Amino acid sequence: MAIMITDECINCGACEPECPNTAIYEGGVEWTWAGGTSLKTVELEGGVIVDGNEPQQPLSDEFYYIVPDKCTECVGFHEEPQCAAVCPVDCCVPDPDVVETQEELLAKKAWLHAEA
């Protein structure tokens, strides 16, 4: 499952540089698929193809947030999610709405970081 940041976040920013997928963004900041990945284009549900560098709407305007489709829980990089390991208030927790197996997380990592 992906990790999420709860509204208990104190906006310290400790989590952001720890993410190997660049899936963590400051509240109000637009995100991109390409940032921190090898993605050039992404096919969304419904067959819509977007440029990997096209800015996407922030998922939160108030707190740091994690893009679930870019989060691999650090599988394939570290033994545990690094955002949770460094969070001083323990607000980086498993997202019950995005449950994924170890195999799915490894496949997502391979997709995000495919060699061109």
Summary of the structure (lengths in Angstrom):
residues: 116
radius of gyration: 13.6
end to end distance: 26.7
largest distance: 40.0
contacts: 314
relative contact order: 0.29
helix: 22%
strand: 16%
